[in-house]
Amino acid sequence: MKKQVSLLREFTKGLWETNPVFKQILGMCPTLAVTVSAINGIAMALATTFVLVFSSLLISLVRKWIPNQVRIASYIVIIATFVTIVDLVMKAQFVELSKALGPFIPLIVVNCIILGRAEAFASKNNPLRSVLDALGNGAGFLISLFVLGSVREIIGSRTIMGFQVLPNGFEPWLIMILPAGAFLTLGLMMGFANMFIERKKNLERESLIAQYKRSGREEITEEVLKEAGV
């Protein structure tokens, strides 16, 4: 019988372990397109999180009544309903942000993060776990877009959230607010993240081997290391 993870774990795993951008490489179109500034990244992530949370909740509530043959079509209808709500609210209350994000708000309908969590998690779990999973992945998406947008805005425009943080003597790197800058920044951030993970794993591996040697066990197999998660 599969061991059920804790409720806290359902939320926190989305922050890094299943982070949509850095670990699953999902939602790349809005990630690369709208992060020319930190505020754009935050707005896009909040809109996506709203749709993700409420679509996961509704799909989890009605999952037992949706025939398997039409489940994907049903999920898309549910997701599109919440995307329409977000799109209309942004056009009415946040006009400038709506113009800045352009077609990427309606395109949340086909964001693979949302459909992926609906199919992989919400359709198989209860409403509470589905909401926590959606909130965790939404928070992970928000962190990713905020960091990416902040780096691109600081280097490309000398500002952060519209406030100047670098001196006038610094010449902005215009490439950072172009598509090439998005690919470059994301690639470097993913490279540093993977390097940190590998270094941490190697240290844990060396520590485990040292413990085995101190306890008199001469050999440590790959199976033992795999079971220890290193």
Summary of the structure (lengths in Angstrom):
residues: 230
radius of gyration: 21.1
end to end distance: 24.2
largest distance: 70.1
contacts: 703
relative contact order: 0.15
helix: 73%
strand: 2%
